[in-house]
Amino acid sequence: MKVTPVHGALFGVAIGDALGVPVEMIKRDVLAQDPVRDLVGYKQHNQPAGTFSDDSSLTFCLAESLCNGYDLHDVGERFVKYFFEAYWTAGGVVFGVGKTTEIAITKLRDGVSPADSGNYDEGCSGNGSLMRILPLLFYVMDFEIEKRYEITREVACITHGSMQTILPCFYYLEFALELLQGSQKQMAYDNTAKTVADFLAGSSLGEQARNVLTPLLFEDITKRSSASILTTHQAVLTIQAAMYCFMQTDNYSDAVLMAVNMGDDTDTTAAVTGGLAGLYYGFESIPEKWRKEIKRSNEIHDLCDRLSKAMGLT
């Protein structure tokens, strides 16, 4: 089967994630002395090279569920299987899961509906929904924007239910949709800003919600200094950092390596960046060495084939 944008996106997420795993939470100035240039092993999580984290595992759970249609309960069941049975892990080890995600998945296991399992507190700000949301692009791509938003909200809210987390997911998928439809990077950036700003202005979400995305909607993120780009666990900062790395580079490798070497939440910043870069530059643009060395490469490829077929992209 031919490769499709699904292959670029999913491998892009997983390889970015795996590049970042060994140096997660190491500071930028430390990495500047010994930057990441390749897949390496051990260090922070003591995992072999090519090991991806919960970012990719939950991405694959969502992708696999979408192969059978859209069913929030099925997505939730796969998240539970991941956390409690190591389903779709790189090597049988569950690690790096954020507290908000852990609590939500435990609720799902205990019978709470996926509509009620997430953290709806206004202060909920983590990037645990953003890191796994990209496969949804291929399901919502032909819907009107109102329906795209609503489905994105539902999937994000399985774990993270505040505007601080939903809107970064929505922006991410809207920008990815522009790329999928063939827009060049700058056009995609400009179009997404207008599309999302207009949608939010016409919605009932309120000014406070709209302000969540202000840096991406009303300024050029690439004009910022790299020192002003923060890479902690907040979704709003992760999407800004990913956009910065993607827009500032012109190939997959440079984009994800820039993201990793920003430090702190290296795996998620690089996973989100890598999803965009893999989608935009294509599967073949990802170094073959990395495609071969990522854990479960053949199974990821098969999942990409199946999702591509299910979404009519073959």
Buried (B, 14 or more C-beta within 10 A) or exposed (E): EEBBBBBBBBBBBBBBBBBBBBBBEBEBEEBEEEEBEEBBBEEBBEBBBBBBBBBBBBBBBBBBBBBEEBEBEBBBBBBBBBBEEBBBBBEEEBBBBBEBBBBBBBBBBEEBEBEEBBBEEEEBBBBBBBBBBBBBBBBBBEEEBEEBBBBBBBBBBBBBBBBBBBBBBBBBBBBBBBBBEEBEBEEBBBBBBEBBBEBBEEEEBEEEBBBBBEBBBEEEBEEBEEEEBBBBBBBBBBBBBBBBBBBBBEBBBBBBBBBBBBBBBBBBBBBBBBBBBBBBBBBEBBBEEBBEBBBBBEEBBEBBBBBBBBBEBE
